[in-house]
């Protein structure tokens, strides 16, 4: 590609960074001989029979009612279809007593597109040529945020406090002191962003912590983007109680990808009209609107009540059981004399394993697992700008809960064997 005369943005976007670079390697490995590897890296949701039937029924109804031609043959509003927007409004009013207007809602081409619109609307070079950054209040967090930013080095994060709960369980806590020190008297922050439940570790910050962050954002007159790709009302992969938190400066970001519809690319942003209008204009310029067929399917499944019910009854329970299987496997195979810690189960479709004092870094550990035909995701990319300076960031891996029980058990046994070998070699030296 050296002969291409790319723009600065083109040069930035052609480079796969963070977890995208790792996922590229993973995909090449899996494509070479998929039956040879146990894949505990996937973010692709498990398509449960009940979930598939819901979407299949929706498509059948579209055909029976002779609606397909009108849906796929016409352009629509860049805000999204009124049918889906009004279904969201109705659901939030009936279930959360929140009154939304149409101007509060934007339907986007998936969650990744949503954050592309939002981050590049509020962060990057300002009209005064100042660099506005996106601050993550507590790391680790979704590595893909770095990839959607058009400018380099605008994603910044605050390292977490680490709380050991018992011999093999831990939890991340918000470092309020470190957070306040970063934001006080600083004018370079254009937005804040966090995932809830968190990807990669499944942490769910308390409502009190979210309101604390939101109040700071209000003082700075910037938006707080809450990535709710795993949250209620769908796909509702939360194992502790939580509800959507909506304040005047929060942009609440939802997705149906983890509810079994990743291929249709439907993201949902809820926020005050001033924020939504900016993002709608951006979307209108680059992609017009998201899939009208996908929007129709979601509107029907939300309006008839299936989507939130199936999310709670089947999707949530599926991943909760997967977590218990993984925890059981760790208890069986991982030795007690090695300091391993699993982040406590609060939500999402991933588990997060910390190997304290791991003698090698996360990338080398990933390579050793790959040699044993196991694929996971090294944790460092989720620490963004703090990776280089953080020993802890190099001691973590993300494990997907989308695999079969048998693969989870086999995968953890491999992790245990490689872990024991790493620590024993360190002691012998």
C-alpha positions as CSV (number, residue, x, y, z in Angstrom):
1,X,0.0,0.0,0.0
2,X,3.1,2.3,0.1
3,X,2.3,3.7,-3.4
4,X,-1.1,4.9,-2.3
5,X,-1.4,8.6,-1.5
6,X,-3.8,8.4,1.4
7,X,-5.2,11.2,3.5
8,X,-4.4,11.4,7.1
9,X,-7.8,9.9,7.9
10,X,-7.3,7.2,5.3
11,X,-3.9,6.3,6.8
12,X,-5.5,6.1,10.2
13,X,-8.4,4.0,9.2
14,X,-6.4,1.5,7.1
15,X,-4.5,0.5,10.2
16,X,-6.3,-2.0,12.4
17,X,-5.6,-1.1,16.0
18,X,-6.1,-2.7,19.3
19,X,-8.5,-5.7,19.4
20,X,-9.2,-5.3,15.6
21,X,-5.6,-6.2,14.9
22,X,-5.9,-9.3,17.1
23,X,-9.2,-10.2,15.7
24,X,-7.7,-10.1,12.2
25,X,-5.0,-12.6,13.3
26,X,-7.7,-14.7,15.0
27,X,-9.8,-14.8,11.8
28,X,-6.8,-15.9,9.7
29,X,-6.0,-18.7,12.2
30,X,-9.6,-19.9,12.3
31,X,-10.0,-19.7,8.5
32,X,-6.9,-21.9,8.1
33,X,-8.5,-24.9,9.9
34,X,-11.6,-24.0,12.0
35,X,-12.0,-27.6,13.3
36,X,-8.6,-27.6,14.8
37,X,-9.2,-24.7,17.3
38,X,-11.4,-24.1,20.3
39,X,-12.7,-20.5,19.8
40,X,-13.2,-18.6,23.1
41,X,-12.7,-15.3,21.4
42,X,-16.0,-14.7,19.6
43,X,-18.2,-11.7,20.1
44,X,-20.8,-13.1,17.7
45,X,-23.9,-13.9,19.8
46,X,-25.3,-17.4,20.1
47,X,-28.4,-17.7,18.0
48,X,-30.8,-19.5,20.4
49,X,-33.8,-21.4,18.9
50,X,-36.3,-19.1,20.6
51,X,-34.5,-16.0,19.3
52,X,-34.4,-17.3,15.8
53,X,-38.1,-18.1,15.8
54,X,-38.9,-14.6,17.0
55,X,-37.1,-13.1,14.0
56,X,-38.4,-15.8,11.6
57,X,-42.0,-15.1,12.7
58,X,-41.4,-11.4,12.1
59,X,-40.2,-12.0,8.6
60,X,-43.1,-14.3,7.9
61,X,-45.6,-11.7,9.1
62,X,-44.0,-9.1,6.8
63,X,-44.5,-11.4,3.8
64,X,-48.0,-12.5,4.8
65,X,-49.1,-8.8,5.2
66,X,-47.5,-8.0,1.8
67,X,-45.2,-5.3,3.4
68,X,-41.9,-6.4,2.0
69,X,-42.1,-4.5,-1.3
70,X,-42.8,-1.2,0.4
71,X,-40.1,-1.7,3.0
72,X,-37.1,-2.6,0.7
73,X,-38.0,-0.5,-2.4
74,X,-38.0,3.0,-0.8
75,X,-35.6,5.2,1.1
76,X,-36.6,6.4,4.5
77,X,-35.9,9.1,7.1
78,X,-32.4,9.4,8.4
79,X,-33.9,9.5,11.9
80,X,-35.3,6.0,11.4
81,X,-38.9,4.8,10.7
82,X,-41.6,6.3,12.8
83,X,-42.9,2.8,13.5
84,X,-39.7,1.7,15.3
85,X,-39.2,5.1,17.0
86,X,-42.8,5.1,18.3
87,X,-42.4,1.5,19.5
88,X,-39.4,2.6,21.6
89,X,-41.2,5.6,22.9
90,X,-44.2,3.4,23.9
91,X,-41.9,0.8,25.6
92,X,-39.9,3.4,27.6
93,X,-43.1,5.2,28.7
94,X,-44.9,2.0,29.8
95,X,-41.9,0.3,31.5
96,X,-39.7,3.2,32.8
97,X,-42.2,6.1,33.0
98,X,-40.0,8.0,30.6
99,X,-41.7,10.3,28.1
100,X,-39.7,10.5,24.9
101,X,-40.4,12.6,21.8
102,X,-39.5,11.4,18.3
103,X,-36.7,14.0,18.3
104,X,-35.1,12.2,21.2
105,X,-34.4,9.0,19.1
106,X,-32.1,8.1,16.3
107,X,-31.9,4.7,14.6
108,X,-28.4,4.0,13.3
109,X,-26.7,1.4,11.2
110,X,-25.6,-0.6,14.2
111,X,-23.8,0.2,17.4
112,X,-20.4,0.6,15.8
113,X,-21.8,3.2,13.4
114,X,-23.5,4.9,16.3
115,X,-20.2,5.5,18.1
116,X,-18.6,6.6,14.9
117,X,-21.2,9.3,14.5
118,X,-21.1,10.3,18.2
119,X,-17.3,10.3,18.9
120,X,-16.5,12.2,15.7
121,X,-19.3,14.7,16.3
122,X,-18.0,15.6,19.7
123,X,-14.3,14.7,19.7
124,X,-11.3,15.4,17.5
125,X,-10.1,18.7,16.2
126,X,-12.4,21.6,17.2
127,X,-13.2,24.6,15.0
128,X,-10.4,26.3,17.1
129,X,-8.0,23.5,16.2
130,X,-7.9,22.2,19.7
131,X,-8.0,18.4,20.2
132,X,-11.0,17.2,22.0
133,X,-10.6,13.8,23.6
134,X,-13.1,11.1,24.6
135,X,-12.5,10.0,28.2
136,X,-13.4,6.6,29.6
137,X,-14.1,7.0,33.3
138,X,-13.0,3.5,34.2
139,X,-10.8,1.1,32.2
140,X,-10.8,-1.6,30.8
141,X,-13.5,-0.8,28.1
142,X,-14.4,-1.7,24.6
143,X,-11.3,-1.6,22.4
144,X,-13.4,-0.7,19.3
145,X,-13.8,2.9,20.4
146,X,-10.3,3.7,19.3
147,X,-11.0,2.2,15.8
148,X,-14.0,4.5,15.1
149,X,-12.3,7.7,16.0
150,X,-11.1,9.6,12.9
151,X,-8.3,11.3,14.8
152,X,-5.4,9.5,16.4
153,X,-4.9,9.4,20.2
154,X,-8.3,10.8,21.3
155,X,-9.4,7.9,23.5
156,X,-8.1,8.2,27.0
157,X,-9.1,6.3,30.1
158,X,-8.7,6.2,33.9
159,X,-7.2,3.0,35.4
160,X,-9.6,1.2,37.8
161,X,-9.3,0.4,41.4
162,X,-9.0,-3.4,42.0
163,X,-11.0,-5.0,44.7
164,X,-10.3,-8.6,45.6
165,X,-13.5,-10.2,46.8
166,X,-12.2,-13.7,47.7
167,X,-9.3,-16.0,46.8
168,X,-10.3,-16.2,43.1
169,X,-12.8,-13.4,42.5
170,X,-12.3,-9.6,42.0
171,X,-14.1,-6.5,40.8
172,X,-13.1,-3.2,39.3
173,X,-14.2,0.0,41.1
174,X,-14.4,3.6,39.8
175,X,-11.3,5.6,40.9
176,X,-13.3,8.8,41.7
177,X,-10.2,10.6,42.9
178,X,-8.2,9.8,39.8
179,X,-11.2,10.7,37.6
180,X,-11.7,14.1,39.3
181,X,-8.0,14.9,39.0
182,X,-8.2,14.3,35.3
183,X,-11.3,16.4,34.6
184,X,-10.9,19.4,37.0
185,X,-9.7,22.5,35.1
186,X,-9.3,20.6,31.9
187,X,-11.0,21.8,28.7
188,X,-9.8,19.1,26.3
189,X,-12.6,16.6,26.9
190,X,-15.3,16.5,24.2
191,X,-17.3,13.5,25.5
192,X,-17.2,10.6,28.0
193,X,-18.0,7.1,27.1
194,X,-18.5,3.8,28.9
195,X,-20.1,0.4,28.3
196,X,-22.7,-0.9,30.7
197,X,-22.5,-3.9,31.2
198,X,-18.9,-3.6,30.4
199,X,-17.1,-5.2,27.5
200,X,-14.7,-6.9,28.3
201,X,-15.2,-7.6,32.0
202,X,-18.9,-7.5,32.6
203,X,-18.7,-4.8,35.3
204,X,-21.9,-2.8,35.9
205,X,-21.2,0.6,37.5
206,X,-23.8,1.5,40.1
207,X,-26.5,4.1,39.4
208,X,-24.8,6.3,42.0
209,X,-21.5,6.2,40.0
210,X,-23.2,6.8,36.7
211,X,-25.0,9.9,38.1
212,X,-21.7,11.1,39.6
213,X,-20.1,10.9,36.1
214,X,-23.1,12.4,34.5
215,X,-23.0,15.4,36.9
216,X,-19.4,16.0,36.0
217,X,-20.3,15.9,32.3
218,X,-23.1,18.4,32.9
219,X,-20.6,20.7,34.6
220,X,-18.3,20.4,31.5
221,X,-21.3,20.7,29.1
222,X,-20.4,17.5,27.3
223,X,-22.3,14.3,26.5
224,X,-21.9,11.0,28.4
225,X,-22.3,8.1,25.9
226,X,-23.5,5.0,27.6
227,X,-23.0,1.9,25.5
228,X,-25.9,-0.4,26.4
229,X,-25.2,-3.2,23.9
230,X,-25.8,-5.8,26.6
231,X,-28.2,-4.0,28.8
232,X,-32.0,-4.1,29.4
233,X,-34.5,-4.0,27.9
234,X,-32.8,-6.0,25.2
235,X,-30.7,-8.2,25.1
236,X,-30.8,-7.8,28.9
237,X,-27.6,-9.7,29.6
238,X,-27.4,-8.3,33.1
239,X,-27.0,-10.6,36.1
240,X,-27.7,-7.9,38.6
241,X,-30.5,-5.4,38.7
242,X,-30.2,-2.4,36.4
243,X,-32.3,0.0,34.4
244,X,-31.6,2.5,31.7
245,X,-30.3,5.8,33.2
246,X,-31.4,8.9,31.3
247,X,-30.3,12.4,32.2
248,X,-30.2,15.5,30.0
249,X,-26.6,15.0,29.0
250,X,-26.6,11.2,28.6
251,X,-26.8,9.6,25.1
252,X,-28.2,6.2,25.8
253,X,-26.9,3.8,23.1
254,X,-28.7,0.5,22.4
255,X,-28.3,-2.3,19.9
256,X,-30.2,-5.5,18.8
257,X,-27.0,-7.3,17.7
258,X,-26.7,-9.4,20.8
259,X,-30.4,-10.1,20.7
260,X,-29.7,-12.2,17.6
261,X,-29.8,-9.6,14.8
262,X,-26.2,-8.5,14.2
263,X,-26.5,-8.8,10.4
264,X,-29.2,-6.2,10.1
265,X,-27.2,-3.4,11.9
266,X,-29.7,-1.7,14.0
267,X,-28.4,0.8,16.7
268,X,-30.6,3.1,18.8
269,X,-29.5,6.4,20.3
270,X,-31.7,8.2,22.9
271,X,-30.7,11.7,24.0
272,X,-31.7,15.3,24.0
273,X,-32.7,16.7,20.5
274,X,-29.5,18.9,20.2
275,X,-27.3,15.8,20.4
276,X,-29.5,13.6,18.2
277,X,-29.8,16.3,15.5
278,X,-26.0,16.5,15.1
279,X,-25.7,12.7,14.8
280,X,-28.7,12.5,12.4
281,X,-27.1,15.0,10.1
282,X,-23.8,13.1,10.1
283,X,-25.7,9.8,9.3
284,X,-27.6,11.5,6.6
285,X,-24.4,12.5,4.9
286,X,-22.6,9.1,5.1
287,X,-25.3,6.3,5.0
288,X,-28.8,7.9,4.7
289,X,-30.4,5.4,7.1
290,X,-30.1,1.9,8.6
291,X,-31.8,-1.2,7.2
292,X,-35.6,-0.6,6.9
293,X,-36.2,-4.4,7.0
294,X,-34.3,-4.7,10.2
295,X,-36.1,-1.7,11.7
296,X,-39.5,-3.3,10.8
297,X,-38.5,-6.6,12.4
298,X,-37.4,-4.9,15.6
299,X,-40.5,-2.6,15.7
300,X,-42.9,-5.7,15.4
301,X,-41.0,-7.7,18.0
302,X,-40.9,-4.8,20.4
303,X,-44.5,-3.8,19.9
304,X,-45.8,-7.4,20.5
305,X,-43.7,-7.7,23.6
306,X,-41.6,-10.6,22.4
307,X,-38.2,-8.9,22.3
308,X,-37.8,-7.9,25.9
309,X,-39.5,-11.1,27.2
310,X,-37.3,-13.5,25.2
311,X,-34.2,-11.4,26.1
312,X,-34.8,-11.9,29.9
313,X,-36.2,-15.5,29.7
314,X,-33.7,-17.0,27.2
315,X,-30.8,-14.8,26.3
316,X,-29.9,-13.7,29.9
317,X,-30.4,-17.2,31.3
318,X,-28.3,-18.7,28.5
319,X,-25.2,-16.6,29.3
320,X,-25.7,-16.8,33.1
321,X,-25.5,-20.6,32.8
322,X,-22.4,-20.3,30.5
323,X,-20.7,-18.2,33.2
324,X,-21.4,-20.8,35.8
325,X,-20.0,-23.5,33.5
326,X,-16.8,-21.4,33.1
327,X,-16.5,-20.7,36.8
328,X,-16.9,-24.5,37.5
329,X,-14.2,-25.3,34.9
330,X,-11.8,-22.8,36.5
331,X,-12.5,-24.3,40.0
332,X,-11.7,-27.8,38.6
333,X,-8.6,-27.1,36.5
334,X,-6.9,-24.0,37.8
335,X,-4.5,-24.6,40.7
336,X,-5.1,-22.8,44.1
337,X,-1.4,-21.8,44.5
338,X,-1.5,-19.6,41.4
339,X,-3.1,-16.1,41.9
340,X,-5.9,-16.2,39.3
341,X,-9.0,-14.1,39.7
342,X,-12.3,-14.0,37.7
343,X,-14.2,-10.8,37.5
344,X,-17.5,-11.2,39.3
345,X,-20.5,-12.0,37.1
346,X,-22.6,-8.8,36.5
347,X,-23.4,-9.0,32.8
348,X,-22.4,-9.3,29.1
349,X,-21.4,-12.4,27.1
350,X,-17.7,-12.4,28.2
351,X,-15.7,-13.4,31.2
352,X,-12.5,-11.6,32.3
353,X,-9.6,-13.6,33.8
354,X,-6.7,-11.9,35.7
355,X,-3.5,-13.8,36.2
356,X,-1.7,-11.8,38.8
357,X,2.1,-11.6,38.4
358,X,1.9,-13.5,35.1
359,X,5.5,-14.0,34.0
360,X,4.8,-13.1,30.4
361,X,2.6,-10.5,28.8
362,X,-1.0,-11.0,27.5
363,X,0.1,-11.1,23.9
364,X,2.7,-13.8,24.5
365,X,0.2,-15.7,26.6
366,X,-2.3,-15.5,23.7
367,X,0.4,-17.0,21.3
368,X,1.1,-19.9,23.7
369,X,-2.6,-20.7,23.9
370,X,-2.9,-20.5,20.2
371,X,-0.1,-23.1,19.9
372,X,-2.3,-25.3,22.0
373,X,-5.2,-24.7,19.5
374,X,-7.1,-22.4,21.9
375,X,-8.1,-18.8,20.9
376,X,-8.9,-16.1,23.4
377,X,-8.5,-12.3,23.3
378,X,-5.5,-10.7,25.1
379,X,-6.7,-8.0,27.5
380,X,-4.3,-5.2,26.9
381,X,-6.2,-3.5,24.0
382,X,-9.1,-2.8,26.3
383,X,-6.8,-0.5,28.4
384,X,-6.3,1.9,25.5
385,X,-3.7,4.5,26.3
386,X,-2.8,3.0,29.7
387,X,-1.5,-0.3,28.3
388,X,2.2,0.6,28.2
389,X,2.3,1.8,31.8
390,X,0.1,-0.8,33.3
391,X,1.4,-4.2,34.5
392,X,-2.2,-5.3,35.3
393,X,-3.3,-4.6,31.7
394,X,-0.8,-7.2,30.5
395,X,-2.1,-9.9,32.9
396,X,-5.7,-10.2,31.6
397,X,-7.5,-12.2,28.9
398,X,-11.1,-12.0,27.7
399,X,-13.0,-15.3,27.4
400,X,-16.2,-15.6,25.3
401,X,-19.3,-17.3,26.8
402,X,-20.7,-18.1,23.3
403,X,-19.0,-21.5,23.0
404,X,-20.4,-24.9,23.9
405,X,-20.1,-26.2,27.5
406,X,-17.7,-28.8,26.2
407,X,-15.5,-26.3,24.5
408,X,-15.5,-24.0,27.6
409,X,-14.4,-27.0,29.8
410,X,-11.6,-28.0,27.3
411,X,-10.5,-24.4,26.8
412,X,-10.1,-23.7,30.5
413,X,-8.1,-26.9,30.9
414,X,-5.7,-25.6,28.2
415,X,-5.5,-22.2,30.0
416,X,-4.7,-24.0,33.2
417,X,-2.0,-26.1,31.7
418,X,-0.3,-23.1,29.9
419,X,-0.7,-21.0,33.1
420,X,1.0,-23.7,35.2
421,X,3.8,-24.0,32.7
422,X,4.4,-20.2,32.6
423,X,4.5,-19.8,36.4
424,X,6.7,-23.0,36.9
425,X,9.3,-21.8,34.4
426,X,9.4,-18.4,36.1
427,X,10.1,-20.0,39.5
428,X,12.7,-22.3,38.1
429,X,14.6,-19.3,36.7
